[in-house]
Amino acid sequence: MSKSFSQHVLQWFDQHGRKNLPWQHHHDAYKVWVSEIMLQQTRVETVIPYYEKFMQRFPDVSKLAKSNVDEVLHHWTGLGYYARARNLHKAAQQICEKHGGEFPKNIDQVIDLPGIGRSTAAAVLALSCNQPHAILDGNVKRVLARYFAVEGWPGMREVEQKLWHHAESLLPEKSFAEYTQAMMDLGATLCTRSKPRCGDCPVQENCLAFTQQRQNELPTSKPSKKIPQREIVVAIIQNNLDDSVWLEKRPPTGIWGGLYSFPEFDNTEKYEAWVNMRMKAFPHQMQSLPVISHTFSHFRLHMHPKLIQINKKPNGVMEDDLGVWYKLTDQKIGLAAPVQKALEQVLNSKKEQPYESHGAMCKA
């Protein structure tokens, strides 16, 4: 079955596969690696202009390794999932330090690099060196789950192991680079999530999902579960003299990595303790603003904004190297959507809204 499958796929690729993508012009492991990282969670047509500009600035692994991470992130702006860019930079440095500036050809050494898993490592080595490695990205998982009618969500370990077994069993005897690209193309262009073009599929005849008319059922969707809820309190400190608001730069990793946001607290008690410690010496008024909710992939955030209005900047409390005093009409720094929404609330808040009384904490 494996020969028949791979032969049909390769024959289809020869006639219909994508062969003119920028990273296909040269079998360069560095260029293939950058393209594979960019293509994670991102469509080909979106990646191409970013890839071309990135390669102009960072044409080889040495240039990437020696560059400042902020410049790398700048060239990644708009692609999202910024951890990919940070890991790319770390991996480039590791390649220069441990492998003499040459992208490693051993799959275990490639997997050891930051931000590279088994499937990405296999894809890079298959495409650039024609090594016989099976891949299992999202597109290939969908093809194999339908072809073999594999039950269960592919994100489950036991289901993924089945798919890996099938992927390895179908490898051809040669033409590994072409076959790897063909499998990715097959999932991206024909065996799509919705409305798959089964009539054009080269392996339709033996596809169990097609035979059973279960293309819309497979692969099995991720089991639904209750989304965790998270509550936070944020302090919006506004200087009444120029309407600027204090924003702090978040750590480079985690939620909203590298963007600007408000001082954040797990609960009201921690917020009040912070205000009592930091703002006690400065006359201020406090006001609660409407809750802002935002859904992430793995939880739903409920932000409780607390507006603190002061008549002068509390120098020594808010240090410039930790953040910025941000004018509400300024749009030149990175802001997460909920932060932007909270700032709009501040801009539109009405003076007649009742202020909270916190005894000694509130000095109008």
N, C-alpha and C positions, 0 to 999 in steps of 0.2 A: 504493500500500500504506500510505503514511504516514497519509493521510486516514482510511482504513478503520480502522487501528489506533487512532489518537487518538480518533476518534469513538466507537469501542467502549469505550475506556477511560473517556472522559468520561461516557458514558451510564451505565456501571457505577458510577462515582464518584457521580453524581447520586443514585443509589438506595442505594448501600451504603458510600460513603466516609465517613471520619471527619471530622466538621465541628464538633465541640464540644470540641476540645482547647483548653486555656487560652490558648495562644499564637495561636489562630485567631480570638479574639474581636475583635481589632483588627489592622489591617494595619500594624503598627509594626515597622520594620526591627530596632530594638534587641531587642524581645521575641522576634522570630523568630530573630534571631542567637543569643541566649542559649539558646533551645530547641534549635537545631540543634547547638550545641556540646555541650549536655548529652546529646543523643540519640546522639552518637557513642559506639559501644561499649556503649550502654545502652538498655534497653527502655522504651517509652513509659510503661507503668504504673509503672515505678520512677522515672522522671523527674518525673512530674506533681507529687508533693508537694514535691520539692526545688525545682522551678521556681517554685511558688507562694510558698514561703518566701523564695527568692532575690529574687523580684520585690518582695516586701513590704519587704525591706531595701535593695535596689538598684533602685528603680523606673525609673531612667533612666541613660544612659551617664555623665552627669556625676557622679551619686552613686557609681557603680561606680569611676570613675577617681580620685575623691578619697578613697576608702576605703583602709585599710591592707590589704596583700595577705594578712596573717595572718587578718583578718576574712573576706576572700573565701574563703580556704581553709577556714575554720571552717564557712561555709555550704555548702561543697562536701563536707564530711566524710561519707563513706558512698557517694559516687558513684564514687570511684576515679579513676584516670588523672588525677592532680592537675595535670599539665602543662597540661591544658585550662583549668583555673581560672587558673593563672598567666598563660597567654597571653591569656585573656579580659580580665584586669586590665590587662595591657600594651596590648592593642588598644584598650581604653576610653581609656586615657591618650593613645594616639596619635590617636584620633578627636578628642579634645578639643584636642590640640595642633595637628593638621594640618588638621582639617575643621570647626573651630568647634563641636564638640560634636554635629554632625549625622552620622548614619551615612551614609557615601558611597553614591552611587547608580551610580557607574561601576565595572564589574566588576573592572577592573585595579586600581583603588584598594582595593577590598575584598580582593582576593587578596593585596595587599601588607601587609595587617594580620597580626599574629602569630597563628598557629594556624588560619588560614583557607586552605583549598585551593580549587581550581577548582570542585569540586562543591558545597562548602558555600557559597561565594560565589554561585554560580548559584541555589542553593535559596533563599537569603535574599532575593535581588533578585526572583526569580520569585514567591515567596510574598507578599512585602510590597509590591512595586511592579508586579507582573504583567509583568515584563520577559521577553522570549523567550529564555531560557537553558535548555539541556539540563542535567540532573544525572546523576550516575553514582555514587551511593552503593552500599553493599553489596546492598541490596534490588533496585535497578534493574539492577545488573550481573547478578544472578541471573535476572531476568525476561528481559533481552535475550540473555543467553548461551543460554537455553533456546529463546526464540522464534526466534532465527536459527541455533541449533545451532552456536554459536561454540566451536571447539576450543581447548584450552589454558587454563592457569590465568590468571584475570583479573588477577592481580597482575603478570603479565609485561607489559612496555611495549607490545609489538606487539599483544597481545591486548586490552589496555586501549584502545589507539588504535582498534581495530576497533569496540569497544563504544561509544566516544565518537562515532564516525561514525554508527553505527546510532541512538544516542540523539538526535543532532542531526537525522537524517533523518526522525524520527517526530514532531517537534514539530508541534503544531496551528497553525492560523492565528490563533487567539485563545484566550482562557481559559487562559493560561499558568500562573497560580497554581493553578487547579483541576487542571490536568493534572499539574503537578509533585507536588501532594499525592496525586493518584490513583496515580501511578507508585510512590510510596513505600508507599502503602497496599496496592497490588496485591502487591508483594513481601513485605510484612510479614504480610499476612493470608491470601493465597491461594497465591502462588508461593513457599512456604516451603522451607527447606533440605531437610527431610524430610517425607514424606507431603503433597505439594502438593495442593491442592483443585482439580484440573484441571476437574472437572465444573462448578464455579462460575466458571471463568475467562472473562472477556469476549473474550479473543483466542485461545481454545483452537483454533479452526478452522484457523488458519494457523500455529500454533506447531509448529516442526519437531521439537522434543524430544518433544512429545506424539504427533505423527504417527509418529515413529520409536521411540516408547516408551523414550526415553532420559532421562526426567526425573531419574532417580537418578544418572545419569552426568554430567549437566551442571548447573552449570558444573564444569569440570575441577578436581579437588582440587589443592591446593598440592603440588608434588613433594616427596616425603619426602627428607630428607637427615640425615646424622649430626649430632646435636646437639653443639655444642662443649662441652667440659668445662672448668671453671675451678676452680682450687684456691686457697684463701686460708687464712691463719692469723689467728686473732683472740685478743686478750689479754683474758681475763676477770679483772679485778683485784677481789678480794673482801677487804673489811675484816672480819677475824674478830671485832672487837668488837661490831659490830651487823649483820653479814652483808650490808652494802650492797655493791653492785657499781658500778664506774665505767662510765658510758655517755656517749658523745659524740653530739651532734646532727649528723646528716649534712647535706650541702649540700642546698639546696632542689630541685635538679635531679638527674637520674640515678636509679639504683636506690635504693629506700627513701628517696626525697627527703623531707627534713624529719622523718624518724623518728629514733629513738635506736638506737645500736648500739655495738659494742665497737671499740677501736682495731684496725685491720685492716692486714694485711701480705700482700704477694704471695708470700712464701716464708718458710721457717723461718729462713734466714740474716738477713733483714731484721728478723724478730721478735726474734731473739736479740740483735741489735745494739741494738734499741730497749730491750729489757729491761736490757741491760748498762749503757746510758746513763741510763735513767730510774729504775731500781729498785735500782741497785747499793748505794746508801746505806741501803736499807731492808731489814731482815731479812724474808725471804719464803720460801715453799715453792711449788714448781711441780708441776703434774700435768696430764697429757694426758687430755682427755675424748673420748668417742666422736665420730667424724665425723658431721656433720649435712649431708644433701644436700637441695637445694631446686631445683625446676625452674622456670625462667622461660620466656618465650615463645621466646627465641632462644639460650638456653644453660642448662646445668645447673651449679649451684654446689655445691662441696664445701667446707664450712667445718670447719676443724680447730681446735677450741677448746683453748686453753691456760689452765688455771686458775692464777692467781697469788694466793696467800693471804698477806696482810700483817696485822700487829698494830696498825697505826695508819695513818691517812690520810696519804699523802705530800703535804702542803701545798706548793704551789709547783710541783709536778709535774702535778697535776690541778687546773686552774683551773675555778671554778664557772661562769664565763661561757662555757666551752667544752662543758660537759656537766653531769651530775648524778650524785650518789651515790644509787643506786636500791635501795630495799628490795625484796627478792625477793617479798614478799607484796603490794606496791603495784602497782595496775593503772591508774594515772592518766595515763600517757604513751604515746605511740605507739610500738609495737614491731612489727617485722616478725616473721613466723612463725618463721623459723629462730633469731632472737635470743631469742624467747620460749622456744623448745625448749631452747636452750643454757642459759638461766637455770633451767629446770626440772631440767636435768642437774646444775647446781651445787647446787640445793636438795636433790637426791636423792643426790648423790655420797657415797660411803662413805669414811670417814677411813682405812680400811685399804688403799685403792688405793695402789700404789707411786708415790712422787714421783720426778721426774726429777732427776738430779744434773747441775748445770752448773758445778761448781767454785766459783769465787768468786761466780758469779751466784746461787747458792742458799745462803742462810744460814738454817738452820732454827733 
